[in-house]
């Protein structure tokens, strides 16, 4: 695997970053293009690592590496600090790329975020991908951080992050420009991801959104949608588990507003999701069902699909499912 370095030429943070006062969301900043193929076509996404002790996390991510999965994504809610988790995973593996999906920008100041990215990129060349996001109002309230205008907050944060990387970071820099993607759903945040980052990481989306996102991003930018799945052919049981997942996200306007753009409405959002919505966001069945859905995203313009396998154990890691799915997914 060639990794996720955005440039083969060694550069310092100062030479790779725009200066203070860099353009806002409407003015593109030149960044190196990214080879999406270096990440592989299918990765694993899981927020379940927080429920396992560090030793189990090391063991599980090492198994993903040995199985041949090229990328593992993990998020940040109210568990481990996500850059710490990334470091834990990188130290336990030798090939797999570790990506944050996402690191909350309001959880740390721009210098801390830049320093974390640059340190991990230097320590593990080509194996760390930073996904950034504003997150959601209720999570920011827990942190005591203001959630006002997400687009403006993200644009200003990127300005300051780049300035801090260029002017203040004093450790040994990585070779090349480390890759960053933005959590993006709506057109304006996708435009910001196109202009100020190396692409977008989308979540809780149908393939129709992937097609629209690719149109906005254009070519040469990463697009990695998350895709949830239940490995179970029993429809009633699988939908019950899927609704446990969809119900938590359908409370958040970021996701419902986005789904409205693709033909879903209030009836679909009631009672943790209509069958139509649930089966779209969290399909169920055997490996061939998941492979078809992944192919739909890839055909719509995704570079990689990050698969989130749900497990009936609320705090368990779906390691059995990762093993069972590997032959079909890694053949795509």
Helices and strands as residue ranges (DSSP letters): H 13-16, G 36-39, E 42-45, G 48-51, H 54-67, E 71-74, H 82-91, E 97-100, E 103-104, G 105-107, H 110-123, E 128-133, H 137-143, H 150-167, E 180-183, H 187-196, E 199-202, H 207-217, E 222-231, H 235-249, H 253-260, H 266-269, G 270-272, H 275-281, E 282-285, H 287-300, E 304-309, H 319-330
